[in-house]
Amino acid sequence: MKKTIAVSLFVLSAILLSACSSGLPKEMLDTTWEWQQLIETAPAAQSVVADSENYTIVFTKDDLYNVKADCNMLSGEYQVSGRSLTLLPGPSTMAMCPPESSHDLYV
C-alpha cells in the first residue's frame, strides 16, 4: 500500500497527537510515505518536491524506520514520547547523488 502526504511539522504534529505514548498509530505503520512539499520559514517559501517517490520513509511496528533519500538508503530506530517523534540514526549508504538531488536537504 502506498500513500502520499505533504510532510510538514503541522501534519506530523497532528498525527503524533493521536498516537499512543507507546508508539505510532497502526495506520502509519508499514506504509510508504512520500515527501511532497517543503515549507521553509526564514525566508518564507513553499515548494513542491520533484520526484517525491525518491524521498520516502516507512515506519515499522518494531520501532524501526527505513528511508529512501534519492540515491541513498538509511535506517534506524524511532521513539515516540508524547507529542515527540525522534529518529535515531542507523546505517546509511553514502553514494554521491547528482547535483540536482535534494538528498542532503531531506536527510
C-alpha positions in Angstrom: 0.0 0.0 0.0 1.3 3.4 -0.9 0.1 6.8 0.4 1.4 10.3 -0.2 1.3 13.2 2.2 2.7 16.7 2.4 5.3 16.4 5.1 5.2 19.3 7.4 5.5 19.9 11.1 1.8 20.6 11.3 0.8 17.3 9.7 3.3 15.3 11.8 2.2 17.1 15.0 -1.5 16.2 14.2 -0.6 12.6 13.7 1.5 12.4 16.8 -1.3 13.9 18.9 -3.4 10.9 18.1 -0.5 8.5 18.8 -0.4 6.4 22.0 2.6 7.0 24.2 3.8 3.5 23.3 4.2 4.2 19.5 2.8 5.4 16.3 -0.9 4.7 15.2 -1.2 1.5 13.3 -2.4 3.5 10.2 1.1 5.0 9.9 3.0 1.7 10.0 4.2 -0.3 7.0 3.1 2.4 4.7 5.4 4.2 2.2 5.2 7.9 2.9 6.5 10.3 0.2 8.0 13.8 0.8 5.6 16.0 -1.2 6.3 19.6 -0.1 8.9 21.7 1.5 7.8 24.6 3.7 10.5 27.0 4.9 10.0 29.8 7.4 13.1 32.0 7.1 12.7 33.3 4.4 9.1 32.1 4.0 8.9 29.8 1.0 6.9 26.8 -0.2 7.8 24.3 -2.9 6.7 21.0 -4.3 9.2 18.2 -4.2 10.1 16.9 -7.6 10.4 13.1 -7.9 8.8 12.6 -4.5 8.9 8.8 -5.0 12.7 9.1 -4.5 12.2 10.6 -0.9 10.3 8.1 1.3 10.0 6.8 4.8 8.4 3.7 6.2 7.8 3.1 9.9 7.6 -0.5 11.2 5.8 -1.9 14.2 9.3 -2.9 15.5 10.1 0.8 16.1 12.3 1.0 13.1 12.3 3.2 10.1 13.6 2.9 6.5 14.3 5.9 4.3 15.0 6.3 0.6 16.8 9.6 0.1 17.3 9.7 -3.7 20.4 7.6 -4.4 20.9 6.5 -0.7 19.1 4.3 1.8 19.2 4.8 5.5 17.5 3.2 8.5 17.4 3.4 12.3 15.1 3.3 15.3 12.4 5.8 16.1 11.0 6.7 19.5 7.6 8.3 20.3 7.2 10.2 23.6 4.0 12.2 24.0 4.0 14.5 21.0 7.6 14.0 20.1 9.0 11.7 17.4 12.7 11.1 17.5 14.6 9.4 14.7 17.8 7.7 15.9 20.4 7.4 13.1 21.5 4.0 11.9 23.3 2.5 8.9 23.3 4.5 5.7 24.7 4.2 2.2 27.0 7.0 1.2 26.6 7.3 -2.6 27.2 10.6 -4.3 23.9 11.9 -5.6 23.6 14.1 -8.6 23.9 17.9 -8.1 20.1 18.5 -8.5 19.3 16.0 -5.8 17.6 17.0 -2.6 19.3 14.2 -0.7 21.1 16.4 1.8 18.1 18.6 2.5 15.8 15.5 3.0 18.3 13.7 5.3 
